[in-house]
Amino acid sequence: MQRHAANSSGSGTSPTWTDTDARVDAAVFYAVTAQVNLANLLDRRDFLYADNNDNITPRSATAVKVSLAGRF
């Protein structure tokens, strides 16, 4: 893994990446739908953003979110 660091003036470069996410929707019943979201499928260990040398936010690992929606 290549490491990047800002210089003492506070300027620097960060690596670029591509997010790989997925989403699946399904009708469970007539009025109920389910949705599954998968974020960061490749489990890349990159930085989400960096404001300066001391404020670097890493991206989360692979995440799964499930939701149900109902119509009345």
MDAnalysis code that builds the backbone (N, CA, C; Angstrom):
import MDAnalysis as mda
import numpy as np

u = mda.Universe.empty(216, n_residues=72, atom_resindex=np.repeat(np.arange(72), 3), trajectory=True)
u.add_TopologyAttr("name", ["N", "CA", "C"] * 72)
u.add_TopologyAttr("resid", np.arange(1, 73))
u.add_TopologyAttr("resname", ["MET", "GLN", "ARG", "HIS", "ALA", "ALA", "ASN", "SER", "SER", "GLY", "SER", "GLY", "THR", "SER", "PRO", "THR", "TRP", "THR", "ASP", "THR", "ASP", "ALA", "ARG", "VAL", "ASP", "ALA", "ALA", "VAL", "PHE", "TYR", "ALA", "VAL", "THR", "ALA", "GLN", "VAL", "ASN", "LEU", "ALA", "ASN", "LEU", "LEU", "ASP", "ARG", "ARG", "ASP", "PHE", "LEU", "TYR", "ALA", "ASP", "ASN", "ASN", "ASP", "ASN", "ILE", "THR", "PRO", "ARG", "SER", "ALA", "THR", "ALA", "VAL", "LYS", "VAL", "SER", "LEU", "ALA", "GLY", "ARG", "PHE"])
u.atoms.positions = np.array([
    [0.840, -1.176, 0.000],
    [0.000, 0.000, 0.000],
    [0.881, 1.234, 0.000],
    [0.593, 2.150, -0.878],
    [1.380, 3.367, -0.981],
    [0.871, 4.380, 0.035],
    [1.763, 5.005, 0.756],
    [1.382, 5.984, 1.768],
    [1.600, 7.392, 1.230],
    [0.682, 8.282, 1.587],
    [0.759, 9.673, 1.175],
    [0.703, 10.545, 2.419],
    [1.484, 11.606, 2.432],
    [1.486, 12.507, 3.578],
    [1.596, 13.941, 3.091],
    [0.983, 14.838, 3.837],
    [1.068, 16.256, 3.510],
    [2.401, 16.807, 4.007],
    [2.842, 17.882, 3.382],
    [4.083, 18.504, 3.833],
    [3.788, 19.492, 4.957],
    [4.796, 20.191, 5.465],
    [4.625, 21.074, 6.614],
    [3.746, 22.278, 6.309],
    [3.548, 22.624, 5.023],
    [2.702, 23.776, 4.694],
    [1.224, 23.416, 4.693],
    [0.891, 22.133, 4.874],
    [-0.498, 21.722, 4.933],
    [-1.076, 21.307, 3.595],
    [-0.259, 21.324, 2.544],
    [-0.762, 20.879, 1.245],
    [-0.225, 19.489, 0.952],
    [-0.948, 18.750, 0.174],
    [-0.504, 17.405, -0.167],
    [-1.513, 16.749, -1.084],
    [-1.281, 15.497, -1.404],
    [-2.197, 14.777, -2.277],
    [-2.679, 13.507, -1.588],
    [-3.875, 13.107, -1.938],
    [-4.451, 11.864, -1.447],
    [-4.637, 10.926, -2.621],
    [-4.589, 9.622, -2.384],
    [-4.820, 8.684, -3.476],
    [-6.281, 8.728, -3.928],
    [-6.529, 8.373, -5.164],
    [-7.898, 8.296, -5.657],
    [-8.372, 6.851, -5.606],
    [-9.690, 6.657, -5.602],
    [-10.243, 5.316, -5.570],
    [-11.622, 5.337, -6.191],
    [-12.154, 4.179, -6.406],
    [-13.511, 4.016, -6.907],
    [-14.300, 3.180, -5.910],
    [-15.450, 3.701, -5.490],
    [-16.316, 2.942, -4.591],
    [-17.026, 1.841, -5.362],
    [-17.162, 0.686, -4.742],
    [-17.924, -0.410, -5.324],
    [-19.049, -0.739, -4.358],
    [-20.248, -0.287, -4.705],
    [-21.422, -0.487, -3.868],
    [-22.466, -1.282, -4.649],
    [-23.427, -1.853, -3.929],
    [-24.500, -2.602, -4.579],
    [-25.798, -2.387, -3.809],
    [-26.917, -2.525, -4.533],
    [-28.225, -2.383, -3.913],
    [-29.189, -3.379, -4.540],
    [-30.007, -4.011, -3.702],
    [-31.007, -4.957, -4.174],
    [-32.349, -4.559, -3.578],
    [-33.367, -4.417, -4.438],
    [-34.730, -4.130, -4.001],
    [-35.604, -5.339, -4.299],
    [-36.559, -5.612, -3.409],
    [-37.469, -6.734, -3.635],
    [-38.817, -6.435, -2.999],
    [-39.882, -6.853, -3.671],
    [-41.226, -6.741, -3.110],
    [-41.480, -7.966, -2.246],
    [-41.709, -7.747, -0.946],
    [-41.939, -8.848, -0.021],
    [-43.410, -9.242, -0.056],
    [-44.279, -8.267, 0.120],
    [-45.723, -8.436, 0.011],
    [-46.238, -7.329, -0.884],
    [-47.549, -7.241, -1.030],
    [-48.147, -6.216, -1.885],
    [-47.736, -4.811, -1.446],
    [-47.768, -4.532, -0.156],
    [-47.497, -3.190, 0.345],
    [-46.152, -3.074, 1.060],
    [-45.320, -4.089, 1.010],
    [-44.039, -4.063, 1.725],
    [-42.896, -4.356, 0.750],
    [-41.870, -3.504, 0.788],
    [-40.669, -3.732, -0.021],
    [-39.445, -3.776, 0.893],
    [-38.461, -4.524, 0.486],
    [-37.205, -4.639, 1.238],
    [-36.065, -4.125, 0.365],
    [-35.072, -3.556, 1.009],
    [-33.901, -3.046, 0.304],
    [-32.655, -3.424, 1.088],
    [-31.631, -3.911, 0.387],
    [-30.341, -4.244, 0.993],
    [-29.268, -3.423, 0.287],
    [-28.499, -2.664, 1.052],
    [-27.399, -1.865, 0.517],
    [-26.082, -2.426, 1.021],
    [-25.134, -2.619, 0.117],
    [-23.787, -3.072, 0.463],
    [-22.813, -1.979, 0.056],
    [-22.056, -1.477, 1.007],
    [-21.105, -0.399, 0.739],
    [-19.676, -0.913, 0.881],
    [-18.808, -0.454, 0.008],
    [-17.381, -0.794, 0.028],
    [-17.184, -2.311, -0.108],
    [-17.717, -2.880, -1.181],
    [-17.655, -4.334, -1.392],
    [-16.229, -4.876, -1.469],
    [-15.310, -4.100, -1.994],
    [-13.929, -4.574, -2.138],
    [-13.106, -4.373, -0.870],
    [-13.729, -3.791, 0.174],
    [-13.080, -3.575, 1.471],
    [-11.757, -2.826, 1.337],
    [-11.773, -1.746, 0.572],
    [-10.578, -0.919, 0.398],
    [-10.301, -0.115, 1.654],
    [-9.066, -0.002, 2.035],
    [-8.662, 0.763, 3.220],
    [-8.114, 2.113, 2.777],
    [-9.006, 3.005, 2.351],
    [-8.619, 4.324, 1.878],
    [-9.110, 5.385, 2.849],
    [-8.818, 6.639, 2.528],
    [-9.234, 7.760, 3.352],
    [-10.472, 8.406, 2.750],
    [-11.468, 8.671, 3.578],
    [-12.677, 9.321, 3.115],
    [-12.386, 10.774, 2.772],
    [-11.764, 11.497, 3.687],
    [-11.304, 12.855, 3.427],
    [-10.244, 13.238, 4.447],
    [-9.473, 14.257, 4.117],
    [-8.419, 14.742, 5.004],
    [-8.436, 16.268, 4.980],
    [-8.651, 16.880, 6.149],
    [-8.681, 18.339, 6.235],
    [-7.287, 18.921, 6.451],
    [-6.442, 18.234, 7.172],
    [-5.061, 18.672, 7.396],
    [-4.261, 17.469, 7.881],
    [-3.068, 17.688, 8.385],
    [-2.211, 16.578, 8.815],
    [-2.792, 15.792, 9.985],
    [-3.590, 16.434, 10.834],
    [-4.098, 15.787, 12.041],
    [-5.555, 15.362, 11.935],
    [-6.222, 15.628, 10.837],
    [-7.644, 15.341, 10.722],
    [-7.895, 14.499, 9.474],
    [-7.511, 13.232, 9.533],
    [-7.663, 12.309, 8.414],
    [-8.719, 11.271, 8.802],
    [-9.768, 11.161, 7.991],
    [-10.873, 10.260, 8.290],
    [-10.811, 9.044, 7.386],
    [-10.622, 7.846, 7.955],
    [-10.611, 6.642, 7.122],
    [-12.026, 6.257, 6.715],
    [-12.126, 5.545, 5.642],
    [-13.409, 5.062, 5.149],
    [-13.781, 3.802, 5.927],
    [-15.080, 3.534, 6.065],
    [-15.514, 2.365, 6.827],
    [-15.262, 1.081, 6.042],
    [-15.223, -0.013, 6.742],
    [-15.082, -1.318, 6.104],
    [-16.399, -1.664, 5.411],
    [-16.499, -2.849, 4.861],
    [-17.718, -3.262, 4.185],
    [-18.903, -3.162, 5.142],
    [-19.954, -2.493, 4.681],
    [-21.137, -2.275, 5.513],
    [-22.379, -2.804, 4.804],
    [-23.312, -3.337, 5.586],
    [-24.577, -3.853, 5.059],
    [-25.713, -3.114, 5.781],
    [-26.649, -2.566, 4.994],
    [-27.829, -1.896, 5.549],
    [-29.072, -2.545, 4.966],
    [-30.024, -2.866, 5.818],
    [-31.280, -3.493, 5.390],
    [-32.425, -2.593, 5.846],
    [-33.384, -2.381, 4.930],
    [-34.544, -1.575, 5.295],
    [-35.820, -2.191, 4.732],
    [-36.913, -1.953, 5.449],
    [-38.243, -2.376, 5.014],
    [-39.107, -1.126, 4.891],
    [-39.885, -1.031, 3.843],
    [-40.791, 0.096, 3.644],
    [-42.195, -0.435, 3.409],
    [-43.160, 0.196, 4.045],
    [-44.544, -0.227, 3.888],
    [-45.412, 0.908, 3.371],
    [-46.390, 0.575, 2.572],
    [-47.368, 1.546, 2.067],
    [-48.684, 1.320, 2.796],
    [-49.308, 2.416, 3.179],
    [-50.583, 2.337, 3.884],
    [-51.710, 2.723, 2.968],
])
